[in-house]
Amino acid sequence: MFPEEFGFLLDSLDALGIPAVLADENRMVLFANAASAAVLGCSPEEMKGLDLNNFISIGEAPPAKGMSSKEHAGPTGAAGESFGVSRGPAGLSGEKPERSYCFESCCARKNGEAFAAKITVITRGFPARSAVVIQERKDDPRHAGLINELGGIINSSLSIGTIFRMVASEIKKIIHYDRASLLLNNEEEKNLLIFALDTGMKTLMPKGVKAPIDTTSAGWVVKNNQPWINYDLREDIRFPDDKKLADEGIRSTISIPLFKDRMLGVFNLDSTMPSKYSGKDLQILLSVARQISMALENALLFEEISKEKKEWKKTFDAITDMVWIEDGNQRVIRANQTVLEKTGFTAAQVVGRPCRQIMEKIGIQITSRLCQQTVSSRMPSFRELSGRDGGIFYFWVYPLVDEEGRMYAMVHYLKDVTDQKRLEQHLVRSNRLASLGTLVAGIAHEINNPLGIIAGYSDALIDRAREENLLRVPEFGDFPEYLETINKEIFRCKGILRSLLDFSSPSPGSFRQLDINEIIKEVILLVNHRAKRLNHVMGFNLRRDLPKIYGEPGALRQLFMNIIINSMYFTPEKGSITITTLMVDGRDDEGFASRPAAVKVVIRDTGSGIPPEIMDKIFDPFFTTKTAGEGTGLGLSICHKIVEEHGGSIDVESSPGEGTAFTIKLPVDAGISSR
């Protein structure tokens, strides 16, 4: 089964309970004694044919540049020609017929648990066969205390920096160092980040520096998942970038891999003394490497989760619409920053509140359960809601369902679309007005001519109806009344056609510099007699230092006349109508000019107000709430058109029973693009 020269040795070791295996020149196990099973956790039968590298760290290392007097420059403190010379530090060869030596190594059991051991190799024969004796290093009492301390560290902190400081402090009680460092493995960038450092030395490699993997001993540790000892960097530097350590005065180093399901990084101890670290130090560090790795893995996971949570929260709060999440009992568990700003609640105050309270704070009165459709169907739902001040909101509810189909929470998304809706209405109205203008221009001209003829004949018939001979005819008695009615309605039709023509064609006249207060005063003189007749109180608050605007006086008189007369119609007797002018400088909240300066005119009445349901229709052509025959529904449409021609804007605020306020803004800038 194996060469006779190994028979007595292996039998003796087996009798003494000392683990040993026999390997060929390719490191394949030929035989394992019974004692090896207890140490390696693998039966002798299972061991046969396996690569010895699975159990003993003899992985590939760079060729030695020369041996020190102690002949342990290999990856784990082994002799530079461990297991022969044909493969460098890790070779198994038959070039030397007989050889024996010892070294310290990091070994692994079948279950992956690492342990330190003294390895004795005896090589004989050709082809070479090697007997490998494994003597596990028993834990020093200090190891147990260190492991207990590190166990406490794992449970006491999830900060990588704190873990490093505490681990380094505990290790320094047993193993002296001049510099300790924690390098984190970056698999994507294929480098090592110096994440934490404990040293009183001046260093060219502070925290944050990235070290290459291919040219450093720490990188070799990561690639091979094996420890490394540099005994004297003045005599032997295996990796080019380790020269930076030597330049700083470092003579010896020891590095252990930190592995937990993945390669996490490297823990390094450096000393200014040569040959400071030995197999005993390696044994101590390997015995705690698992605890350090567990602590580091937990901290990295926690940091990753914390980072993702922060990113999620930033994204959540960056949404400018209102978003909140409710639990299965329909109580708020989280709301974004926009919700807090709109409601005035703090993050703590909003938790546990029902949806209704949030809606009330925003100004939306609800009378039914908004989430009922989603609760019953487990499907997203949508509703359009109206605010108390006339605002319009889109409201979505999205269910959050677990793997078993149970809905455990709901996402509420509320978007204020008031401005969007107004813009849409404005665009629709503009398109409608443009189309209508083209239509009515043609119709008005076509109808106006026959109406003129009819009006002429009706005047002639009215004159003839006054003749005495016709008045004596009984059957002719009601003809004059009929003719007067016909004539009156004809001229009313002509008035409507005139309004249509005014609406469909650009305002006559020319634009020039105007004092808006003077225009308003002229209009007041024209309507003052009607105000007195209706016992209306006219109030004025006209700012004197207003800049002049660029406009067409006739169109602006018509604009203010239409709005004031409209206010008089809907304001009861002894009501009030107030006209205010003021300046708008066009600056935003931060003081920057974001829009042109403008003159603002506010016409406010104490009338019946406008119901919310028709607010979006008041500028539509032919829409009117006046009694039949008292309005054409074109007055406010013409006002809207005049304001647009002047590059301004017109807005309305109204509440039923509380009156209405029309706000007109006309830019101060000369040169209106729409002229």
C-alpha positions in Angstrom: 0.0 0.0 0.0 2.9 2.3 0.7 6.8 2.1 0.6 8.3 -0.1 3.3 10.4 2.8 4.5 7.2 4.5 5.7 5.6 1.4 7.2 7.2 1.5 10.7 6.8 5.3 10.9 3.2 5.3 10.0 2.4 2.4 12.3 4.2 4.1 15.2 2.4 7.4 14.6 -0.9 5.6 14.5 -0.2 3.8 17.7 0.7 7.2 19.4 -2.5 8.8 18.0 -0.6 11.3 15.9 -2.3 12.2 12.6 -0.3 11.5 9.5 -0.9 11.0 5.8 1.1 9.7 2.9 1.1 11.8 -0.3 2.6 11.4 -3.8 4.6 13.9 -5.7 1.3 15.5 -7.0 0.0 16.1 -3.5 -2.6 13.4 -3.8 -3.3 11.4 -0.6 -2.3 7.8 -0.8 -3.0 6.9 2.8 -4.3 8.5 6.0 -4.0 6.9 9.4 -7.0 6.7 11.8 -5.7 9.6 14.0 -6.0 12.0 11.1 -9.8 11.5 11.0 -10.1 13.1 14.5 -8.2 16.2 13.4 -9.4 16.7 9.8 -12.9 15.4 10.3 -12.6 13.1 7.3 -12.3 9.3 7.4 -9.1 7.6 5.9 -11.2 6.2 3.1 -12.6 9.6 2.2 -9.1 11.1 2.3 -7.7 8.8 -0.4 -7.2 10.5 -3.8 -7.9 14.0 -2.4 -5.6 16.9 -2.9 -3.7 17.6 0.3 -4.0 21.3 -0.3 -7.7 20.9 0.8 -6.5 20.4 4.3 -3.1 22.1 4.6 -2.3 25.6 3.3 0.4 24.9 0.8 -1.1 27.0 -2.0 0.8 28.5 -4.9 3.3 31.2 -3.8 5.7 33.4 -5.8 9.2 32.0 -6.3 11.5 32.7 -3.4 14.1 35.3 -4.0 16.5 33.6 -1.5 16.2 32.0 1.8 16.8 33.5 5.1 18.8 31.7 7.8 15.6 30.3 9.2 14.4 29.0 5.8 10.8 30.0 6.3 9.9 32.4 3.6 6.9 30.5 2.3 3.2 31.5 2.4 2.6 30.1 5.9 6.0 30.1 7.5 7.0 26.9 5.7 10.6 26.3 4.5 11.3 27.9 1.2 11.5 24.5 -0.5 8.6 22.8 1.3 7.6 19.5 -0.2 10.5 19.5 -2.7 11.9 22.1 -5.1 10.5 21.5 -8.6 7.2 23.4 -7.8 8.8 26.2 -5.7 7.5 26.6 -2.2 4.6 24.3 -2.7 6.0 21.5 -4.9 6.0 17.8 -4.3 8.9 16.2 -6.3 11.2 13.3 -6.4 14.3 15.3 -7.2 15.6 14.9 -3.7 15.6 11.2 -2.5 15.4 12.0 1.1 14.5 15.2 3.1 12.6 16.2 6.2 11.7 19.6 7.6 9.0 21.4 9.7 6.9 24.5 9.3 3.8 26.2 10.8 0.7 26.1 8.7 -3.0 27.1 8.5 -5.0 23.9 8.2 -8.7 23.3 7.6 -11.1 20.6 8.7 -13.6 19.0 6.4 -16.3 21.4 7.7 -14.1 24.4 6.8 -13.0 25.3 10.3 -9.4 26.6 10.3 -6.8 25.7 12.9 -3.0 26.2 13.3 -0.7 23.2 13.2 2.9 22.3 13.1 3.6 20.3 9.9 6.5 17.8 9.6 7.3 16.5 6.1 9.5 13.4 5.4 10.2 12.8 1.7 11.8 9.6 0.5 12.2 7.4 -2.6 11.8 7.9 -6.3 9.2 8.7 -7.4 8.9 10.8 -4.2 6.5 9.8 -1.4 6.0 12.2 1.5 4.8 11.4 5.0 3.0 14.5 6.4 2.6 14.6 10.2 0.0 17.1 11.5 0.3 18.3 15.1 -2.5 20.7 16.0 -1.5 23.6 18.1 -3.6 23.6 21.3 -5.1 26.8 22.3 -3.3 28.9 24.8 -5.5 30.0 27.8 -5.1 33.5 26.4 -6.8 32.5 23.2 -10.0 31.6 25.0 -10.0 35.0 26.8 -9.5 36.7 23.5 -12.2 34.8 21.8 -14.6 35.6 24.6 -13.8 39.3 24.3 -14.3 39.2 20.5 -17.6 37.4 21.0 -18.7 40.3 23.1 -17.5 42.7 20.4 -19.7 41.0 17.8 -22.8 41.5 20.0 -21.9 45.1 21.1 -21.4 46.9 17.8 -22.3 47.0 14.2 -19.8 49.7 13.3 -16.8 48.4 11.3 -14.6 51.2 12.7 -15.6 50.4 16.3 -15.1 46.7 15.7 -11.6 47.3 14.4 -10.6 49.5 17.3 -11.8 47.0 19.8 -10.3 44.0 18.1 -7.0 45.7 17.7 -7.0 46.8 21.3 -7.6 43.2 22.5 -5.0 41.7 20.2 -2.4 44.1 21.3 -2.6 42.7 24.8 -1.1 39.5 23.4 0.7 40.4 20.2 2.6 43.7 19.9 2.4 45.7 16.7 3.5 49.1 15.4 0.8 49.3 12.9 -2.6 47.4 12.5 -4.8 47.7 9.5 -8.1 46.4 8.2 -8.3 46.1 4.4 -11.7 45.5 2.8 -11.9 43.5 -0.4 -13.6 45.3 -3.3 -14.5 42.5 -5.7 -15.8 44.9 -8.4 -12.7 47.1 -8.6 -10.3 44.2 -7.7 -8.4 46.1 -5.0 -8.2 46.5 -1.3 -9.4 49.5 0.6 -7.5 50.6 3.7 -10.6 51.1 5.8 -9.2 51.3 9.3 -5.7 52.0 10.7 -4.1 52.0 14.2 -0.6 53.4 14.2 1.5 56.1 15.7 3.8 56.0 12.7 4.0 58.4 9.8 2.5 56.6 6.9 2.2 57.0 3.1 -0.8 54.7 3.2 -3.5 56.2 5.3 -7.2 55.3 5.5 -8.9 55.5 2.1 -5.9 54.4 0.0 -6.6 51.5 -2.3 -4.0 48.8 -2.6 -3.6 46.5 -5.6 -4.2 42.8 -5.2 -1.6 41.4 -7.6 1.4 43.2 -6.2 0.9 43.0 -2.4 1.2 40.3 0.2 -2.3 41.2 1.4 -3.6 40.7 -2.1 -2.0 37.2 -2.1 -3.9 36.4 1.1 -7.2 37.5 -0.5 -6.5 35.4 -3.7 -5.5 32.3 -1.9 -7.5 32.6 1.4 -4.3 31.8 3.3 -2.3 33.7 5.8 1.1 35.2 5.1 4.1 36.2 7.1 6.9 38.5 5.9 9.8 37.9 8.2 12.2 40.6 7.1 11.3 43.1 4.3 14.9 44.3 4.2 16.1 40.9 3.2 13.3 39.5 1.1 10.4 41.3 -0.6 8.2 38.9 -2.5 5.6 41.5 -3.7 6.7 44.8 -5.3 4.3 47.1 -3.5 5.3 45.7 -0.1 8.4 47.9 -0.6 6.2 50.9 0.6 5.9 49.2 4.0 9.7 48.7 4.1 10.2 52.4 3.1 8.1 53.4 6.2 10.4 51.3 8.5 8.2 48.1 8.6 10.4 45.0 8.8 7.9 42.1 9.5 4.2 41.6 8.9 1.5 39.0 9.4 -1.7 38.9 7.5 -4.8 36.7 8.0 -7.7 36.4 5.6 -11.2 37.3 6.8 -13.6 35.0 5.1 -17.3 34.4 5.8 -19.1 32.9 2.8 -17.1 35.4 0.8 -13.7 37.0 1.0 -14.2 40.1 3.2 -10.7 41.4 3.6 -7.4 41.1 5.4 -6.3 41.9 9.0 -2.7 43.0 9.2 -0.2 43.5 11.9 3.1 45.2 11.1 6.2 45.6 13.2 9.4 47.6 12.9 11.3 44.6 14.2 12.5 41.7 12.0 11.1 38.2 12.6 8.6 39.6 15.0 5.8 37.2 14.1 5.9 33.4 14.3 3.8 30.4 14.1 2.5 31.0 17.6 1.2 34.5 16.6 -0.3 32.9 13.5 -2.1 30.3 15.7 -3.6 33.1 17.9 -4.8 35.1 14.9 -6.2 32.1 13.1 -8.1 31.1 16.2 -9.8 34.5 16.3 -10.1 35.1 12.5 -13.5 33.4 12.5 -14.8 35.7 15.2 -13.4 38.8 13.4 -14.9 37.6 10.1 -18.3 37.1 11.7 -18.2 40.6 13.3 -17.1 42.1 10.0 -19.7 40.3 8.0 -22.5 41.5 10.4 -21.1 45.1 10.3 -20.9 45.1 6.4 -24.4 43.7 6.1 -25.7 46.3 8.6 -23.9 49.0 6.8 -25.2 47.9 3.4 -28.8 47.8 4.8 -28.3 51.2 6.4 -27.0 52.6 3.2 -29.9 51.2 1.2 -32.3 52.5 3.8 -30.8 55.9 3.6 -31.0 55.9 -0.2 -34.6 54.7 0.0 -35.5 57.4 2.5 -33.8 60.1 0.3 -35.7 58.9 -2.7 -38.9 58.7 -0.7 -38.5 62.3 0.6 -37.3 63.6 -2.8 -40.7 62.8 -4.3 -42.5 66.2 -4.5 -45.9 64.7 -4.5 -47.4 63.4 -1.2 -46.7 59.7 -0.5 -47.4 57.8 2.7 -47.7 54.1 3.6 -50.4 52.6 5.8 -50.4 49.3 7.6 -53.1 46.6 7.5 -55.2 48.6 9.9 -55.0 51.6 7.6 -52.8 53.6 10.0 -49.9 55.6 8.7 -46.5 54.0 9.3 -44.4 56.4 7.2 -44.9 59.6 5.3 -42.5 61.5 3.0 -41.3 65.0 3.6 -43.9 66.6 1.3 -46.7 65.1 3.4 -45.1 66.6 6.6 -44.7 70.0 5.0 -48.3 70.1 3.7 -49.9 68.8 6.9 -47.6 70.4 9.5 -47.1 67.0 11.3 -43.7 65.8 12.4 -42.5 62.4 11.4 -43.4 61.1 14.8 -46.8 62.8 14.9 -48.0 61.4 11.6 -47.4 57.8 12.6 -50.6 55.9 13.6 -53.0 58.5 12.1 -55.8 57.5 9.7 -55.8 58.7 6.2 -58.8 61.0 6.9 -56.7 63.2 9.2 -54.0 63.7 6.6 -56.7 64.6 4.0 -58.3 67.1 6.3 -55.0 68.8 7.0 -54.4 69.1 3.2 -57.9 70.6 2.8 -59.7 67.6 1.3 -63.0 66.7 2.8 -63.8 63.0 2.4 -67.1 61.3 3.1 -66.2 57.7 2.3 -63.3 55.3 2.7 -60.9 56.0 0.0 -59.1 52.7 0.2 -62.2 50.5 0.2 -61.8 49.4 -3.4 -58.1 48.4 -2.9 -58.9 46.6 0.4 -61.6 44.5 -1.2 -59.9 43.8 -4.6 -56.2 43.8 -3.7 -55.8 45.9 -6.8 -54.6 49.5 -7.3 -57.3 52.1 -7.3 -57.7 55.8 -8.5 -59.9 58.7 -7.6 -60.1 62.4 -8.4 -60.6 64.5 -5.3 -61.6 68.1 -4.8 -60.1 70.4 -2.2 -62.1 72.9 -0.1 -60.4 75.8 -1.9 -61.1 74.5 -5.4 -58.0 72.5 -5.8 -58.0 69.2 -7.7 -56.1 66.1 -6.6 -55.3 62.7 -8.1 -55.3 59.9 -5.5 -53.8 56.5 -6.1 -53.7 53.5 -3.7 -51.3 50.6 -4.3 -51.5 47.4 -2.3 -48.4 45.7 -0.9 -48.9 41.9 -1.0 -46.7 39.2 0.5 -45.7 35.9 -1.1 -48.9 34.3 0.3 -51.1 36.8 -1.3 -51.9 38.7 1.9 -52.1 42.5 1.8 -50.0 43.8 4.7 -49.8 47.5 3.7 -50.9 50.1 1.2 -49.0 53.0 -0.6 -51.0 56.2 -0.9 -50.0 58.7 -3.6 -51.6 62.1 -3.7 -50.8 64.6 -6.5 -52.0 68.2 -6.6 -53.0 68.7 -10.2 -54.8 72.0 -9.8 -52.3 74.0 -11.9 -52.1 71.2 -14.4 -55.9 71.1 -14.8 -56.0 74.9 -15.1 -53.4 74.8 -17.8 -55.3 72.0 -19.6 -58.5 74.1 -19.3 -56.6 77.1 -20.6 -55.3 75.2 -23.6 -58.7 73.7 -24.4 -60.3 77.1 -24.0 -57.7 78.7 -26.2 -58.2 76.1 -28.9 -61.9 76.4 -28.6 -61.8 80.2 -28.8 -59.5 80.1 -31.8 -61.8 77.7 -33.6 -64.9 79.6 -32.6 -63.3 82.9 -33.7 -62.8 81.6 -37.2 -66.3 80.3 -37.3 -68.2 83.2 -36.0 -66.3 85.7 -38.1 -67.7 84.1 -41.3 -71.2 83.6 -39.8 -71.5 87.1 -38.4 -70.7 88.7 -41.8 -73.1 86.4 -43.6 -76.0 87.1 -41.1 -75.4 90.8 -40.6 -76.4 91.7 -44.1 -79.8 90.1 -44.2 -80.4 91.4 -40.6 -79.7 94.9 -41.8 -82.3 94.5 -44.6 -84.9 93.1 -42.1 -84.1 95.9 -39.7 -84.7 98.5 -42.5 -88.1 97.0 -43.5 -89.2 96.7 -39.8 -88.4 100.4 -39.3 -90.5 101.2 -42.4 -93.4 99.0 -41.2 -93.4 100.6 -37.8 -93.7 104.1 -39.4 -96.6 103.0 -41.6 -98.3 101.3 -38.6 -98.8 104.8 -37.1 -101.1 105.8 -40.0 -104.6 106.6 -38.7 -106.5 104.6 -41.4 -104.7 101.5 -40.3 -105.2 102.1 -36.6 -108.9 102.2 -37.3 -108.9 98.6 -38.5 -109.6 96.3 -35.5 -107.6 93.4 -36.8 -104.6 95.6 -37.1 -104.6 96.7 -33.4 -101.8 94.4 -32.2 -99.5 94.9 -35.3 -97.5 97.9 -33.9 -96.7 95.9 -30.7 -95.5 92.9 -32.8 -93.4 95.2 -35.1 -91.8 96.9 -32.1 -90.8 93.4 -30.7 -89.5 92.3 -34.0 -87.4 95.4 -34.4 -86.1 95.2 -30.8 -85.0 91.5 -31.3 -83.3 92.3 -34.6 -81.1 94.9 -33.0 -80.4 92.5 -30.1 -79.2 90.0 -32.7 -77.0 92.7 -34.3 -75.5 93.5 -30.9 -74.6 89.8 -30.4 -73.1 89.7 -33.9 -71.0 92.8 -33.0 -69.8 91.1 -29.8 -68.9 88.0 -31.9 -66.9 90.1 -34.3 -65.1 91.9 -31.5 -64.3 88.5 -30.0 -63.1 86.9 -33.3 -60.9 89.8 -34.5 -57.9 91.5 -32.9 -58.7 94.6 -30.8 -58.8 97.7 -32.9 -56.5 100.6 -32.2 -52.8 100.7 -31.3 -50.8 99.7 -28.2 -49.1 102.5 -26.3 -47.9 103.5 -22.8 -50.9 103.7 -20.4 -51.6 104.5 -16.8 -53.8 101.7 -15.6 -55.3 103.8 -12.9 -56.5 106.3 -15.4 -58.2 103.6 -17.5 -60.0 102.3 -14.4 -61.1 105.8 -13.4 -62.6 106.3 -16.9 -64.5 103.0 -16.5 -65.8 104.0 -13.1 -67.3 107.2 -14.5 -69.2 105.1 -17.0 -70.6 102.6 -14.5 -71.0 104.9 -11.5 -74.6 105.8 -12.3 -75.6 102.1 -12.3 -73.8 101.5 -9.0 -75.8 104.3 -7.4 -79.0 102.9 -8.8 -78.3 99.5 -7.3 -77.0 101.0 -4.0 -73.6 99.4 -4.5 -70.6 100.7 -2.5 -67.6 101.3 -4.8 -64.3 101.1 -3.1 -60.9 102.1 -4.5 -57.3 101.3 -3.5 -55.3 102.5 -6.4 -51.5 102.7 -5.9 -50.2 105.9 -7.2 -46.6 105.0 -8.1 -47.4 102.2 -10.5 -45.3 102.0 -13.7 -47.0 102.4 -17.0 -48.0 99.3 -19.0 -48.1 98.8 -22.7 -51.7 98.3 -23.9 -54.6 99.2 -26.1 -56.9 101.6 -24.2 -60.2 100.6 -25.8 -59.7 96.9 -25.2 -58.7 97.5 -21.5 -61.7 99.7 -21.0 -63.9 96.9 -22.3 -62.0 94.4 -20.1 -62.7 96.3 -16.8 -66.2 97.3 -17.9 -67.2 93.7 -18.5 -65.9 92.5 -15.2 -67.3 95.3 -13.1 -70.8 95.1 -14.7 -70.7 91.3 -14.2 -69.9 91.9 -10.5 -72.8 94.4 -10.2 -75.2 91.9 -11.7 -74.3 89.2 -9.1 -73.9 91.5 -6.1 -77.1 92.2 -4.1 -78.3 95.7 -3.2 -76.0 97.6 -0.8 -73.2 95.1 -1.6 -69.7 96.4 -2.2 -67.3 96.2 -5.1 -63.6 97.1 -4.5 -60.9 97.7 -7.1 -57.3 97.5 -6.0 -54.1 98.1 -8.0 -50.6 97.1 -6.9 -47.2 96.2 -8.2 -45.8 92.7 -8.6 -42.0 92.7 -8.9 -41.7 89.2 -10.4 -39.2 87.9 -7.8 -39.4 84.5 -6.3 -39.1 83.6 -2.6 -35.3 83.7 -2.8 -35.2 87.1 -4.3 -34.4 86.1 -7.9 -36.3 87.6 -10.9 -38.2 84.6 -12.2 -41.0 86.3 -14.2 -41.6 89.8 -15.7 -42.7 92.6 -13.4 -46.5 93.3 -13.7 -49.3 95.5 -12.6 -52.0 93.6 -10.7 -55.6 94.7 -10.7 -58.0 93.0 -8.2 -61.8 93.4 -8.6 -63.5 92.0 -5.6 -67.2 91.8 -4.9 -69.5 90.6 -2.1 -71.9 88.8 -4.4 -73.3 85.3 -4.5 -70.0 83.8 -5.6 -69.3 81.1 -8.2 -70.1 77.4 -7.4 -67.0 75.2 -7.7 -68.6 72.9 -10.2 -68.8 75.7 -12.8 -65.6 77.5 -12.0 -63.8 75.9 -15.0 -66.5 77.0 -17.4 -66.9 80.7 -16.7 -64.5 81.8 -19.5 -66.1 79.4 -22.1 -68.0 81.2 -24.9 -71.8 81.3 -24.5 -71.7 80.0 -21.0 -73.8 82.1 -18.7 -75.7 81.8 -15.5 -77.8 84.9 -16.1 -81.5 84.7 -16.9 -82.5 84.2 -20.5 -82.1 87.3 -22.6 -79.9 89.1 -20.1 -76.5 87.8 -21.2 -74.8 86.3 -24.2 -72.1 84.4 -22.3 -69.4 86.2 -24.3 -68.3 88.9 -21.8 -65.8 86.9 -19.8 -64.6 85.1 -22.9 -63.8 88.5 -24.5 -62.0 89.5 -21.2 -59.9 86.4 -21.3 -58.9 87.1 -24.9 -58.0 90.8 -24.2 -55.8 89.7 -21.3 -54.0 87.2 -23.5 -53.5 89.8 -26.2 -51.7 91.9 -23.6 -49.5 89.0 -22.5 -51.1 88.9 -19.1 -53.1 86.5 -17.0 -56.6 86.5 -15.4 -57.5 84.3 -12.3 -60.6 83.9 -10.2 -61.1 83.1 -6.6 -64.6 82.5 -5.4 -66.7 80.8 -2.7 -70.5 80.5 -2.8 -72.1 83.2 -0.6 -68.7 84.9 0.0 -68.2 86.8 -3.2 -65.7 86.7 -6.1 -62.3 88.2 -6.8 -60.9 88.6 -10.4 -57.2 89.2 -10.5 -55.7 90.6 -13.7 -51.9 90.8 -14.2 -50.5 92.9 -17.0 -46.8 93.0 -17.7 -44.8 96.2 -17.4 -42.4 95.2 -20.2 -42.7 97.1 -23.4 -43.1 95.1 -26.6 -45.9 92.5 -26.2 -45.1 89.5 -28.4 -48.8 88.7 -29.1 -49.4 92.1 -30.8 
